[in-house]
Amino acid sequence: MLRNCEKAKISHIRFWCQMLAVLRACTLGLVLPQGPPRTTMHRAALSKMAADADPATRVYSLADQVARFERAKAEKNERFLNIDSVFDGSYLKGKRVLLTGGNQGLGLAIATELTKQGAETIVVGRRTSPELDALGGKVITGVDVTDSASVNGKMLKEVGGPVDIVINNAGYFWEEHETLDNLNFEEQMKQINICALGPLRVSSALHKAGLVKGSIIVISSQAGSCEWRFTQNPEGGDYGHHMSRAACNIMAVLLSQELKAAGIPVVMLHPGFNRTGMTAKYSEIWDKEGAVDPSVGAKRVLHEIGQVTMEKSGSFINCEDGLQIPW
Ligand SMILES: NC(=O)c1ccc[n+]([C@@H]2O[C@H](COP(=O)([O-])OP(=O)(O)OC[C@H]3O[C@@H](n4cnc5c(N)ncnc54)[C@H](OP(=O)(O)O)[C@@H]3O)[C@@H](O)[C@H]2O)c1
């Protein structure tokens, strides 16, 4: 007969054996026989990787935008807070860069920086603007990214030769906050058409015409991360826009797979929070959440584009900190 203290010892050992097995299962990504469901576990693991105390080993960016900005300030993260400390746009000199949606906002700022760095810009969109015209680059107007005829027709006819970098920047976010009370399927289709099919239309047309020499960049949004909805949309909503970016991301991943053999990298970039017409509806949180002038956003984007390699193809990166965003 075992004495009480021996029994206690055995149950203690059993407990720790079970804990070890659980830990092993967690490391292997297995489902716990009992305990939290996999989604909760997965989320906890991602949060842990994002909250890694050592910035050098961090993989994922933080979902909480306020906490992300606060952490950058606490760590005096120059990469995040002062892009000029790392940005070197000299790689752009003489490069032919095709950019969609460059007549305003972030696109205009990217076109401005490209021009400053000596790139040859070809801006494609529905219309131009006096600011864009003043840059003196090539502007192809009358091209709506939802219209295959103008993309395959006017754009290809006027692009005038191969391009080194394609930046799919054109995007659209319906003004209203969309909930079950005001679902707008027409707006949802429009957002999906512009934000997900748009970059595919433009990129595939250029590729099939043999005009892509380098990389394809898709300016996406953190809004496309399903994982981050648990933090950023605690009450849901914004169906059309966020679905459009999730669709955009899966499109870009598939494109990256198909273009691997051709040696063309495809990378998705969240450009950070920029003070543009699109986000004016959030202007009351611009300061708190670290929204930047689009000229800063443009350098962040171009800094990440400068880091693109085939190894990075298919990844989804936050241009604020250079870290990945989970799907
Ligand atoms: N601002 C941010 O904080 C933020 C955050 C995450 C992601 N983004 C993404 O970054 C990109 C630029 O955003 P932004 O803030 O600069 O927005 P913006 O000021 O609203 O500019 C959007 C651009 O897209 C063009 N566009 C829209 N629909 C088009 C269509 N059907 N065909 C061709 N061009 C079209 C617009 O041209 P028109 O003049 O013809 O409308 C404009 O040039 C977007 O893809 C956006 O989703 C922005």
Ligand as a Chemical Component Dictionary entry (heavy atoms), coordinates in Angstrom:
data_LIG
# 
_chem_comp.id                   LIG 
_chem_comp.type                 NON-POLYMER 
_chem_comp.pdbx_formal_charge   0 
_chem_comp.three_letter_code    LIG 
# 
loop_
_chem_comp_atom.comp_id 
_chem_comp_atom.atom_id 
_chem_comp_atom.alt_atom_id 
_chem_comp_atom.type_symbol 
_chem_comp_atom.charge 
_chem_comp_atom.model_Cartn_x 
_chem_comp_atom.model_Cartn_y 
_chem_comp_atom.model_Cartn_z 
_chem_comp_atom.pdbx_ordinal 
LIG N1  N1  N 0  -4.300  55.675 -45.760 1  
LIG C1  C1  C 0  -4.089  54.631 -44.983 2  
LIG O1  O1  O 0  -3.877  54.754 -43.754 3  
LIG C2  C2  C 0  -4.105  53.253 -45.553 4  
LIG C3  C3  C 0  -4.040  52.173 -44.683 5  
LIG C4  C4  C 0  -4.044  50.897 -45.215 6  
LIG C5  C5  C 0  -4.069  50.711 -46.575 7  
LIG N2  N2  N 1  -4.159  51.787 -47.415 8  
LIG C6  C6  C 0  -4.189  51.536 -48.853 9  
LIG O2  O2  O 0  -3.279  52.411 -49.493 10 
LIG C7  C7  C 0  -3.755  52.782 -50.794 11 
LIG C8  C8  C 0  -3.790  54.288 -50.938 12 
LIG O3  O3  O 0  -4.671  54.792 -49.954 13 
LIG P1  P1  P 0  -4.969  56.338 -49.748 14 
LIG O4  O4  O 0  -5.164  56.528 -48.314 15 
LIG O5  O5  O -1 -3.984  57.156 -50.490 16 
LIG O6  O6  O 0  -6.403  56.464 -50.460 17 
LIG P2  P2  P 0  -7.036  57.634 -51.348 18 
LIG O7  O7  O 0  -6.497  58.949 -50.953 19 
LIG O8  O8  O 0  -8.504  57.407 -51.289 20 
LIG O9  O9  O 0  -6.515  57.285 -52.827 21 
LIG C9  C9  C 0  -6.971  56.171 -53.503 22 
LIG C10 C10 C 0  -6.392  56.144 -54.894 23 
LIG O10 O10 O 0  -6.939  55.010 -55.590 24 
LIG C11 C11 C 0  -7.479  55.461 -56.827 25 
LIG N3  N3  N 0  -8.606  54.638 -57.248 26 
LIG C12 C12 C 0  -9.725  54.348 -56.547 27 
LIG N4  N4  N 0  -10.561 53.606 -57.285 28 
LIG C13 C13 C 0  -9.954  53.415 -58.481 29 
LIG C14 C14 C 0  -10.300 52.719 -59.662 30 
LIG N5  N5  N 0  -11.468 52.073 -59.767 31 
LIG N6  N6  N 0  -9.438  52.723 -60.702 32 
LIG C15 C15 C 0  -8.263  53.382 -60.615 33 
LIG N7  N7  N 0  -7.869  54.052 -59.527 34 
LIG C16 C16 C 0  -8.708  54.079 -58.468 35 
LIG C17 C17 C 0  -7.937  56.898 -56.547 36 
LIG O11 O11 O 0  -8.082  57.601 -57.750 37 
LIG P3  P3  P 0  -9.427  58.474 -58.102 38 
LIG O12 O12 O 0  -9.047  59.906 -57.934 39 
LIG O13 O13 O 0  -9.734  58.091 -59.512 40 
LIG O14 O14 O 0  -10.501 58.043 -57.148 41 
LIG C18 C18 C 0  -6.759  57.374 -55.709 42 
LIG O15 O15 O 0  -5.698  57.744 -56.520 43 
LIG C19 C19 C 0  -5.129  52.134 -50.930 44 
LIG O16 O16 O 0  -5.010  50.917 -51.617 45 
LIG C20 C20 C 0  -5.532  51.873 -49.491 46 
LIG O17 O17 O 0  -6.457  50.814 -49.357 47 
LIG C21 C21 C 0  -4.179  53.046 -46.933 48 
# 
loop_
_chem_comp_bond.comp_id 
_chem_comp_bond.atom_id_1 
_chem_comp_bond.atom_id_2 
_chem_comp_bond.value_order 
_chem_comp_bond.pdbx_ordinal 
LIG N1  C1  SING 1  
LIG C1  O1  DOUB 2  
LIG C1  C2  SING 3  
LIG C2  C3  SING 4  
LIG C2  C21 DOUB 5  
LIG C3  C4  DOUB 6  
LIG C4  C5  SING 7  
LIG C5  N2  DOUB 8  
LIG N2  C6  SING 9  
LIG N2  C21 SING 10 
LIG C6  O2  SING 11 
LIG C6  C20 SING 12 
LIG O2  C7  SING 13 
LIG C7  C8  SING 14 
LIG C7  C19 SING 15 
LIG C8  O3  SING 16 
LIG O3  P1  SING 17 
LIG P1  O4  DOUB 18 
LIG P1  O5  SING 19 
LIG P1  O6  SING 20 
LIG O6  P2  SING 21 
LIG P2  O7  DOUB 22 
LIG P2  O8  SING 23 
LIG P2  O9  SING 24 
LIG O9  C9  SING 25 
LIG C9  C10 SING 26 
LIG C10 O10 SING 27 
LIG C10 C18 SING 28 
LIG O10 C11 SING 29 
LIG C11 N3  SING 30 
LIG C11 C17 SING 31 
LIG N3  C12 SING 32 
LIG N3  C16 SING 33 
LIG C12 N4  DOUB 34 
LIG N4  C13 SING 35 
LIG C13 C14 SING 36 
LIG C13 C16 DOUB 37 
LIG C14 N5  SING 38 
LIG C14 N6  DOUB 39 
LIG N6  C15 SING 40 
LIG C15 N7  DOUB 41 
LIG N7  C16 SING 42 
LIG C17 O11 SING 43 
LIG C17 C18 SING 44 
LIG O11 P3  SING 45 
LIG P3  O12 DOUB 46 
LIG P3  O13 SING 47 
LIG P3  O14 SING 48 
LIG C18 O15 SING 49 
LIG C19 O16 SING 50 
LIG C19 C20 SING 51 
LIG C20 O17 SING 52 
# 
